[in-house]
């Protein structure tokens, strides 16, 4: 479910897609390439997918992730970390049968376990932070900020994996930073104007730091996934994510003293929907990446922002300010520009 959710989405994401050709794109938790590459004769017999089907899957995935984010925002009196715990339990019930069926085991290759642990801790932390951001700031603002994740991915890949960081990457970074600044509106640049903010500026700032932290952790998760490559089964990666996420959630809730069952029956229904829509979003983004190139998928994934704006207006009667719109345009332009550049490079 995302990112990276994000958010793992990565998980991330549900959050933006990494714009690389050698790693599994996704908020925080996208699968390796299809395993049928070694059977060209069988592939030739397969019916070609319908043109545009991958993009439709991406659009559907963006919609489902956005609806899941809406339910996170709608849940009352349930801490963001507790929502994360419920999601981990729900996803665990799905992953266990998959691991048993695929006979991959529950521990993983010896040389990859440290990376699996890091992936689980960082990915689940990204999920908790983005849920907190959804609860403390507007849906549109939090969603836009999480789309800065690809910028951090490029920087971390440059530092940790020695991948090339070009002037174009630097330009896209500047665009993203500009977009985040327009959304945050720090007082030393914009004065004390807090129009359009759902909460006080201090609450808005807390949500901003949580969203940025989610983007950073989601980017770190994607770099780790790229480091592991295809040597680790996708479901095993998710297994570490949900197990360590549940452990981390229980520890944090115990320290904060926030663990409690939802009082309202509607909130319990929302928690189920968060798990269902997140799982559905993962399934469709997975299908999209199996039949479509990463560049077009990354561009279509920016529809997350559009859905966030629409839901914020319809369900919360909160029209985004021009600052938010301007920030969203900068961040989306950065993502689309990076996607087009990578797409062009891969087609050479």
RODO-682567 format. One record per residue (C-alpha): residue number from 1; residue in one letter; x, y negated, z negated. Coordinates in steps of 0.25 Angstrom, whole numbers. Each point is the difference from the previous one (the first is absolute). Example, Ala and Ser with C-alpha at 12.3 -4.5 7.8 and 13.67 -1.06 7.14 Angstrom:
NODE	num	residuo	px	py	pz
NODE	1	A	49	18	-31
NODE	2	S	6	-14	2
END
This chain:
NODE	num	residuo	px	py	pz
NODE	1	X	0	0	0
NODE	2	X	9	-16	2
NODE	3	X	11	-12	-4
NODE	4	X	4	6	6
NODE	5	X	-13	0	-11
NODE	6	X	8	-3	9
NODE	7	X	-5	1	-6
NODE	8	X	11	18	5
NODE	9	X	-7	-6	5
NODE	10	X	12	0	2
NODE	11	X	-8	-1	-10
NODE	12	X	-1	-4	2
NODE	13	X	-9	-4	5
NODE	14	X	-4	-2	1
NODE	15	X	10	-12	5
NODE	16	X	6	-3	14
NODE	17	X	8	10	9
NODE	18	X	15	1	1
NODE	19	X	4	-3	14
NODE	20	X	10	10	3
NODE	21	X	0	12	10
NODE	22	X	8	10	-9
NODE	23	X	-9	0	-12
NODE	24	X	-14	3	-3
NODE	25	X	-8	-14	0
NODE	26	X	-11	-3	-10
NODE	27	X	-2	-7	-13
NODE	28	X	7	9	-8
NODE	29	X	-3	14	3
NODE	30	X	-1	4	15
NODE	31	X	3	14	5
NODE	32	X	12	5	8
NODE	33	X	-2	2	15
NODE	34	X	-8	11	5
NODE	35	X	7	14	-1
NODE	36	X	-4	5	14
NODE	37	X	12	-7	7
NODE	38	X	7	13	2
NODE	39	X	-12	6	9
NODE	40	X	0	-9	13
NODE	41	X	-8	11	7
NODE	42	X	-11	0	-10
NODE	43	X	0	-15	-1
NODE	44	X	-2	-1	15
NODE	45	X	-12	8	-1
NODE	46	X	-6	-9	-11
NODE	47	X	-10	-10	5
NODE	48	X	5	-14	0
NODE	49	X	-6	-9	-10
NODE	50	X	-10	-10	4
NODE	51	X	6	-14	3
NODE	52	X	-1	-9	-11
NODE	53	X	-4	11	-10
NODE	54	X	13	-2	-9
NODE	55	X	-3	-15	-1
NODE	56	X	-15	3	-3
NODE	57	X	5	9	-11
NODE	58	X	9	-11	-5
NODE	59	X	-12	-10	0
NODE	60	X	-8	10	-8
NODE	61	X	11	3	-10
NODE	62	X	2	-15	-2
NODE	63	X	-15	-1	-3
NODE	64	X	0	11	-10
NODE	65	X	12	-5	-7
NODE	66	X	-7	-14	-1
NODE	67	X	-13	6	-5
NODE	68	X	9	7	-11
NODE	69	X	6	-13	-4
NODE	70	X	-14	-6	0
NODE	71	X	-4	10	-11
NODE	72	X	12	-2	-8
NODE	73	X	-4	-15	0
NODE	74	X	-14	4	-4
NODE	75	X	3	9	-11
NODE	76	X	-2	-7	-14
NODE	77	X	7	3	-13
NODE	78	X	9	10	5
NODE	79	X	15	-3	0
NODE	80	X	8	1	13
NODE	81	X	9	10	-5
NODE	82	X	-12	9	-4
NODE	83	X	-6	-1	14
NODE	84	X	14	5	5
NODE	85	X	-1	12	-10
NODE	86	X	-14	4	5
NODE	87	X	5	-1	15
NODE	88	X	12	8	-3
NODE	89	X	-9	11	-7
NODE	90	X	-9	0	13
NODE	91	X	12	1	9
NODE	92	X	6	11	-8
NODE	93	X	-12	8	2
NODE	94	X	2	-1	15
NODE	95	X	15	2	1
NODE	96	X	1	13	-9
NODE	97	X	-8	8	10
NODE	98	X	8	-5	12
NODE	99	X	13	3	-7
NODE	100	X	-5	14	-3
NODE	101	X	-4	2	14
NODE	102	X	13	-5	6
NODE	103	X	8	8	-10
NODE	104	X	10	-12	-2
NODE	105	X	1	2	-15
NODE	106	X	-2	-11	-10
NODE	107	X	15	-4	-3
NODE	108	X	6	-3	14
NODE	109	X	14	2	5
NODE	110	X	11	-1	-10
NODE	111	X	7	-12	7
NODE	112	X	-12	-8	2
NODE	113	X	-7	1	-14
NODE	114	X	7	-13	-5
NODE	115	X	-6	-7	12
NODE	116	X	-14	6	-2
NODE	117	X	0	-5	-15
NODE	118	X	4	-14	5
NODE	119	X	-10	0	11
NODE	120	X	-11	5	-10
NODE	121	X	3	-11	-11
NODE	122	X	2	-11	10
NODE	123	X	-12	3	8
NODE	124	X	-9	2	-12
NODE	125	X	5	-13	-6
NODE	126	X	-3	-7	13
NODE	127	X	-15	5	-1
NODE	128	X	-2	-5	-14
NODE	129	X	6	-14	4
NODE	130	X	-9	-2	12
NODE	131	X	-12	5	-8
NODE	132	X	3	-10	-11
NODE	133	X	2	-11	11
NODE	134	X	-14	3	6
NODE	135	X	-6	-2	-14
NODE	136	X	7	-13	-3
NODE	137	X	0	-7	13
NODE	138	X	-9	-1	13
NODE	139	X	-1	12	9
NODE	140	X	5	-7	12
NODE	141	X	13	-6	-7
NODE	142	X	4	13	-6
NODE	143	X	-2	7	13
NODE	144	X	8	-10	8
NODE	145	X	12	0	-10
NODE	146	X	1	15	0
NODE	147	X	2	-1	15
NODE	148	X	14	-6	-3
NODE	149	X	5	14	-3
NODE	150	X	6	3	14
NODE	151	X	9	-12	-2
NODE	152	X	5	6	-13
NODE	153	X	1	13	7
NODE	154	X	10	-6	10
NODE	155	X	8	-6	-10
NODE	156	X	1	12	-9
NODE	157	X	3	9	12
NODE	158	X	11	-10	4
NODE	159	X	6	1	-14
NODE	160	X	-2	15	-3
NODE	161	X	0	7	13
NODE	162	X	9	-10	8
NODE	163	X	-10	-2	10
NODE	164	X	1	-13	9
NODE	165	X	-6	-13	-5
NODE	166	X	-1	-9	12
NODE	167	X	-3	-15	1
NODE	168	X	-14	4	4
NODE	169	X	-2	7	-13
NODE	170	X	5	-12	-7
NODE	171	X	-11	-9	8
NODE	172	X	-11	10	-4
NODE	173	X	5	-1	-15
NODE	174	X	-1	-15	1
NODE	175	X	-14	1	6
NODE	176	X	-5	10	-12
NODE	177	X	6	-9	-11
NODE	178	X	-7	-12	6
NODE	179	X	-13	7	0
NODE	180	X	2	5	-14
NODE	181	X	3	-14	-5
NODE	182	X	-12	-6	7
NODE	183	X	-9	10	-8
NODE	184	X	7	-1	-13
NODE	185	X	1	-16	1
NODE	186	X	10	-2	-11
NODE	187	X	-3	-13	-7
NODE	188	X	14	-6	2
NODE	189	X	-4	0	15
NODE	190	X	-15	-2	0
NODE	191	X	-3	-7	-12
NODE	192	X	-11	5	-10
NODE	193	X	-11	3	10
NODE	194	X	-6	14	-3
NODE	195	X	-12	-1	10
NODE	196	X	-4	14	5
NODE	197	X	7	8	-11
NODE	198	X	-9	9	-7
NODE	199	X	7	-1	-13
NODE	200	X	9	-10	-7
NODE	201	X	13	-2	7
NODE	202	X	7	8	-11
NODE	203	X	-9	12	4
NODE	204	X	3	-3	15
NODE	205	X	15	0	-3
NODE	206	X	-1	13	-8
NODE	207	X	-7	7	12
NODE	208	X	10	-6	10
NODE	209	X	12	6	-8
NODE	210	X	-8	13	0
NODE	211	X	-3	0	15
NODE	212	X	15	-4	3
NODE	213	X	5	11	-10
NODE	214	X	-9	10	7
NODE	215	X	5	-4	14
NODE	216	X	15	2	-5
NODE	217	X	-3	13	-7
NODE	218	X	-7	5	13
NODE	219	X	11	-4	8
NODE	220	X	10	7	-9
NODE	221	X	-9	13	1
NODE	222	X	1	-1	16
NODE	223	X	15	-1	0
NODE	224	X	0	12	-9
NODE	225	X	-9	8	9
NODE	226	X	9	-4	12
NODE	227	X	12	5	-8
NODE	228	X	-7	13	-2
NODE	229	X	-4	1	14
NODE	230	X	-8	13	4
NODE	231	X	7	9	-9
NODE	232	X	-11	-2	-11
NODE	233	X	-14	4	3
NODE	234	X	-10	-11	0
NODE	235	X	-9	6	-10
NODE	236	X	11	3	-9
NODE	237	X	3	-15	0
NODE	238	X	-14	-3	-4
NODE	239	X	1	10	-11
NODE	240	X	11	-7	-7
NODE	241	X	-7	-13	3
NODE	242	X	-13	4	-7
NODE	243	X	6	8	-12
NODE	244	X	10	-11	-3
NODE	245	X	-10	-10	2
NODE	246	X	-10	7	-10
NODE	247	X	11	1	-10
NODE	248	X	4	-14	1
NODE	249	X	-14	-5	-1
NODE	250	X	-3	8	-12
NODE	251	X	13	-6	-7
NODE	252	X	-3	-14	4
NODE	253	X	-15	1	-5
NODE	254	X	5	6	-13
NODE	255	X	9	-11	-2
NODE	256	X	-10	-11	3
NODE	257	X	-12	7	-7
NODE	258	X	-8	-1	13
NODE	259	X	-5	14	2
NODE	260	X	-15	1	0
NODE	261	X	-11	6	9
NODE	262	X	-8	-10	8
NODE	263	X	-12	-4	-7
NODE	264	X	-9	-2	12
NODE	265	X	-4	11	9
NODE	266	X	2	-9	12
NODE	267	X	14	-1	-4
NODE	268	X	2	15	0
NODE	269	X	-6	1	14
NODE	270	X	10	-11	4
NODE	271	X	12	8	-5
NODE	272	X	-5	12	8
NODE	273	X	-1	-9	13
NODE	274	X	14	-6	-2
NODE	275	X	5	14	0
NODE	276	X	-9	4	12
NODE	277	X	3	-12	9
NODE	278	X	15	0	-3
NODE	279	X	1	15	4
NODE	280	X	-8	-3	12
NODE	281	X	9	-12	4
NODE	282	X	12	9	-2
NODE	283	X	-6	11	9
NODE	284	X	-3	-10	12
NODE	285	X	13	-7	-1
NODE	286	X	7	13	1
NODE	287	X	-8	4	12
NODE	288	X	3	-13	6
NODE	289	X	15	2	-1
NODE	290	X	0	14	6
NODE	291	X	-6	-5	13
NODE	292	X	4	-15	1
NODE	293	X	13	-8	-1
NODE	294	X	4	-7	-13
NODE	295	X	0	-14	7
NODE	296	X	-15	0	4
NODE	297	X	-4	6	-13
NODE	298	X	8	-10	-8
NODE	299	X	-7	-11	8
NODE	300	X	-14	6	-2
NODE	301	X	3	2	-15
NODE	302	X	-1	-15	-2
NODE	303	X	-15	1	1
NODE	304	X	1	3	-15
NODE	305	X	2	-15	-1
NODE	306	X	-13	-3	8
NODE	307	X	-8	10	-8
NODE	308	X	5	-6	-13
NODE	309	X	-4	-14	5
NODE	310	X	-14	5	4
NODE	311	X	-3	8	-13
NODE	312	X	5	-12	-9
NODE	313	X	-10	-9	7
NODE	314	X	-12	10	0
NODE	315	X	2	7	-13
NODE	316	X	6	-11	-9
NODE	317	X	-5	-12	7
NODE	318	X	14	-6	0
NODE	319	X	4	-6	13
NODE	320	X	15	0	2
NODE	321	X	7	-14	0
NODE	322	X	8	-5	12
NODE	323	X	12	3	-8
NODE	324	X	-3	15	-1
NODE	325	X	-4	0	15
NODE	326	X	14	-7	3
NODE	327	X	7	10	-8
NODE	328	X	-7	12	6
NODE	329	X	3	-5	14
NODE	330	X	15	-1	-4
NODE	331	X	1	14	-6
NODE	332	X	-8	6	11
NODE	333	X	8	-7	11
NODE	334	X	13	6	-7
NODE	335	X	-6	14	0
NODE	336	X	-5	-1	14
NODE	337	X	13	-6	5
NODE	338	X	8	11	-7
NODE	339	X	-9	11	6
NODE	340	X	1	-5	14
NODE	341	X	15	-2	-1
NODE	342	X	2	15	-5
NODE	343	X	-10	5	10
NODE	344	X	7	-7	11
NODE	345	X	14	5	-5
NODE	346	X	-6	14	0
NODE	347	X	-5	0	14
NODE	348	X	13	-4	6
END
